[in-house]
């Protein structure tokens, strides 16, 4: 006896179809996207042209900057670290610093070059504030730096820049240091120890001049520091020598004093005390920045991307309104 199986009808709710339709609507159709981009091609072209034209105008109006650089070698002067290195421990116990060698001297000189005190003194010594704040661009035909009359009046020799109430119309040392700091760049090659000092500025002549003066002043400052430290060490060692009666200690103090006198003599006769110029700075003939071609390319790409984004956003909102 066979029993017939009665099939029950399958009921599908309308919510199921609505869910399926919504899922299919949420799927990204590349054909629709490309179609939307093609329909909005004129908007994309318009945005690209506008941004490209703006990038060209911006690049043309940017002044040229020139970079002058010099290659330096750390000075290999014989000092206490080389001649009396075996006495370094005794000197430290005696409270005397006989130096940490050529490497430490180079690192110290680079730190002094980047310091606020050194750069501020350099700015005030060579009247760097006027070209630094008022410089607009370099005139190649007249070979001179054009100054902004709204910042500095070269005829009257007065500052004319607009400042907030209570601020000095003449640039302060702190303002000058903040503006001059990015102009200087110094780096050391870890493989050969050579140091590169560069200055990037509107005027190629000033860039070359400042590099040369920076090297000169840095050597002079480091020389003065060495002479002052040696003089203090000699005076201190002589005091300690007069207070001791131990022959061995007297011999050590005599050697330390001799070493400090040797350092002082070498410092007096060496003009290139810390850095020797391997390749001096010359007046650059080619600009270092701006990269006008790169600016134009990036502006054009940005305009095209913005146009595509606008078209896709409009397409998305229209599709949601049709649902």
C-alpha positions in Angstrom: 0.0 0.0 0.0 1.6 3.2 -1.1 1.1 6.3 0.8 0.9 9.4 -1.2 3.1 12.3 0.1 1.3 15.5 -0.1 3.7 18.4 -0.9 3.1 21.5 1.0 3.3 24.8 -1.0 6.4 26.9 -0.3 5.6 30.4 0.7 8.2 33.2 0.2 7.5 36.5 1.9 7.8 39.8 0.0 10.6 40.8 2.5 12.8 38.2 1.0 12.6 39.7 -2.5 13.1 43.2 -1.1 16.3 41.9 0.7 17.6 40.3 -2.5 16.9 43.5 -4.4 18.7 45.6 -1.9 21.7 43.3 -1.9 21.9 43.4 -5.6 21.6 47.2 -5.5 24.5 47.4 -3.1 26.8 45.5 -5.4 29.3 47.6 -7.3 28.7 47.4 -11.0 31.9 48.4 -12.8 30.0 49.0 -16.0 27.8 51.5 -14.2 30.9 53.2 -12.7 32.6 53.5 -16.0 29.4 54.7 -17.6 29.0 57.3 -14.9 32.6 58.5 -15.4 32.0 58.7 -19.2 28.9 60.7 -18.8 30.7 63.1 -16.4 33.8 63.3 -18.6 33.3 67.0 -19.3 33.2 67.8 -15.6 36.4 65.7 -15.1 38.0 67.5 -18.0 37.0 70.9 -16.6 38.4 70.1 -13.1 41.6 68.8 -14.6 42.1 71.9 -16.8 41.3 74.3 -13.9 43.8 72.6 -11.6 46.4 72.3 -14.3 46.1 76.0 -15.1 46.3 76.8 -11.4 49.4 74.6 -10.9 51.1 76.3 -13.9 50.4 79.8 -12.5 51.5 78.8 -9.0 54.7 77.2 -10.3 55.6 80.2 -12.5 55.1 82.7 -9.6 57.4 80.7 -7.3 60.9 82.3 -7.0 64.0 80.3 -7.8 66.2 79.1 -5.0 69.9 78.3 -5.3 71.9 75.9 -3.2 75.6 76.5 -2.5 77.5 73.7 -0.7 81.0 73.0 0.5 82.7 69.7 1.3 84.6 69.6 4.6 87.0 67.2 6.2 87.4 67.1 10.0 90.8 68.6 11.0 93.3 65.9 12.1 95.2 68.1 14.5 97.3 66.2 17.1 95.9 66.8 20.5 95.8 65.4 24.0 93.7 62.5 22.8 96.4 61.4 20.4 99.6 62.3 22.3 98.6 61.5 25.9 95.7 59.1 25.6 97.2 56.9 28.3 96.8 59.8 30.7 93.1 60.3 30.0 92.0 58.5 33.1 94.3 60.4 35.4 93.3 63.7 33.8 89.6 62.9 34.4 90.4 62.1 38.0 92.2 65.4 38.2 89.1 67.2 36.9 90.7 68.1 33.5 89.0 67.5 30.1 91.8 66.7 27.6 89.3 66.2 24.7 87.5 63.2 23.2 89.3 63.0 19.9 88.6 64.2 16.3 85.1 62.5 16.2 83.8 64.3 19.3 85.2 67.6 18.1 83.4 67.2 14.8 80.1 66.4 16.4 80.5 69.3 18.8 81.2 71.7 15.9 78.1 70.5 14.0 76.0 71.0 17.1 77.4 74.5 17.5 76.6 75.3 13.9 72.9 74.4 14.5 72.7 76.2 17.8 70.6 79.3 18.3 73.5 81.3 19.8 75.8 80.7 16.8 73.2 81.4 14.1 71.9 84.5 15.9 75.4 85.9 16.2 76.0 85.2 12.5 72.7 86.9 11.5 73.5 90.1 13.4 77.2 90.1 12.4 76.6 90.0 8.7 73.2 91.8 8.4 71.3 88.7 7.3 67.9 90.0 8.5 67.3 92.2 5.5 67.7 89.7 2.7 66.2 86.9 4.9 62.9 88.7 5.6 62.6 91.1 2.7 64.0 89.1 -0.1 61.6 88.4 -3.0 63.6 87.0 -5.9 67.0 87.3 -7.5 67.3 89.4 -10.7 69.7 87.6 -13.0 70.2 90.5 -15.3 71.2 93.0 -12.6 72.7 90.3 -10.4 71.0 91.6 -7.3 68.4 90.5 -4.8 65.0 92.3 -5.1 63.6 93.4 -1.8 59.9 93.7 -0.9 59.2 97.4 -0.2 56.3 96.4 2.1 58.8 94.7 4.4 61.9 96.9 4.1 62.4 100.3 2.5 65.9 100.1 1.1 65.9 103.9 0.2 65.2 105.1 3.7 66.8 102.1 5.4 63.7 101.4 7.5 61.5 98.3 8.2 58.0 98.8 6.9 56.5 95.4 7.6 53.1 95.1 9.2 53.1 93.5 12.7 50.6 92.9 15.4 50.2 95.5 18.2 52.9 95.2 20.7 55.4 93.4 18.4 58.6 94.9 17.2 58.7 96.1 13.6 62.3 95.1 13.4 62.7 91.3 13.3 63.7 89.8 16.6 66.6 87.4 17.1 64.1 84.6 17.7 62.2 85.3 14.5 65.5 85.5 12.6 66.7 82.2 14.0 63.4 80.4 13.1 63.6 81.7 9.5 67.3 81.1 9.1 67.4 77.6 10.5 65.9 75.9 7.4 68.3 77.7 5.2 71.3 75.8 6.6 71.8 72.1 6.2 74.7 70.1 7.5 75.3 66.3 7.2 78.2 63.9 7.7 78.9 60.8 5.6 79.3 57.9 8.0 81.6 56.0 5.7 84.3 58.6 5.1 83.5 61.2 7.8 83.3 64.1 5.3 80.9 66.8 6.2 78.6 68.7 3.7 77.5 72.2 4.6 74.9 73.8 2.3 72.9 77.0 2.2 69.8 77.3 0.0 68.6 80.9 -0.7 67.0 83.2 -3.3 70.4 84.7 -4.2 73.1 82.4 -5.4 75.8 85.0 -4.5 74.5 85.2 -0.9 74.2 81.4 -0.6 77.9 81.0 -1.6 79.0 83.9 0.6 77.1 82.6 3.6 78.6 79.1 3.3 82.1 80.5 3.2 81.5 82.8 6.2 79.8 80.0 8.2 82.9 77.8 7.8 85.2 80.7 8.8 83.2 81.7 11.9 82.6 78.1 13.0 86.4 77.4 13.0 87.0 80.7 14.8 84.4 79.9 17.5 85.7 76.4 18.1 89.2 77.8 18.2 88.2 80.3 20.9 86.5 77.6 22.9 89.6 75.4 22.7 91.9 78.3 23.8 89.7 79.2 26.7 89.4 75.6 27.9 93.1 75.0 27.5 93.9 78.2 29.6 91.5 77.0 32.3 93.1 73.6 32.4 96.6 75.0 32.6 95.7 77.2 35.5 94.0 74.4 37.3 96.9 72.0 36.7 99.4 74.5 37.9 97.4 75.0 41.1 97.3 71.2 41.7 101.0 70.9 40.9 101.8 73.5 43.6 99.7 71.6 46.2 101.3 68.1 45.7 104.7 66.8 46.9 104.4 63.4 45.3 107.0 63.0 42.5 104.8 60.7 40.4 101.9 63.0 40.5 104.1 66.0 39.7 105.3 64.1 36.6 101.7 63.5 35.5 100.8 67.1 36.0 103.8 68.3 34.1 102.9 66.0 31.1 99.3 67.2 31.2 100.4 70.9 31.3 102.7 70.2 28.4 99.9 68.7 26.5 97.5 71.6 27.1 100.2 74.1 26.1 100.7 72.0 22.9 97.0 72.2 22.2 96.9 75.9 22.8 99.8 76.5 20.4 98.2 74.4 17.7 94.9 76.2 18.0 96.6 79.6 17.6 98.3 78.7 14.4 95.5 76.7 12.7 92.9 78.8 10.9 91.0 75.6 9.8 90.8 74.4 13.4 87.8 72.0 13.1 87.0 71.7 9.4 89.4 71.8 6.4 87.7 72.8 3.1 88.1 70.0 0.6 85.7 71.5 -2.0 84.9 75.2 -1.5 81.4 76.6 -2.2 80.9 78.2 -5.6 78.1 80.4 -6.9 75.5 78.0 -8.2 74.3 78.5 -11.8 71.3 76.2 -11.7 68.3 76.5 -9.4 67.6 73.8 -6.8 63.9 74.5 -6.5 61.0 74.8 -7.2 60.4 71.7 -9.3 57.9 73.3 -11.7 57.3 70.3 -13.9 56.5 68.2 -10.8 54.1 70.8 -9.5 52.3 70.9 -12.8 52.0 67.1 -13.0 50.7 66.8 -9.4 48.2 69.7 -9.9 46.9 68.0 -13.1 46.5 64.6 -11.4 44.8 66.2 -8.4 42.3 68.0 -10.6 41.5 64.7 -12.5 41.1 62.8 -9.2 38.8 65.5 -7.8 36.7 65.5 -10.9 36.3 61.7 -10.7 35.3 61.9 -7.0 32.7 64.5 -7.7 31.2 62.5 -10.6 31.0 59.3 -8.5 29.4 61.1 -5.6 26.8 62.5 -7.8 26.2 59.1 -9.3 25.8 57.5 -5.9 23.2 60.1 -4.7 21.2 59.8 -7.9 21.1 56.0 -7.6 19.9 56.2 -4.0 17.1 58.6 -5.1 15.9 56.1 -7.7 15.5 53.3 -5.2 
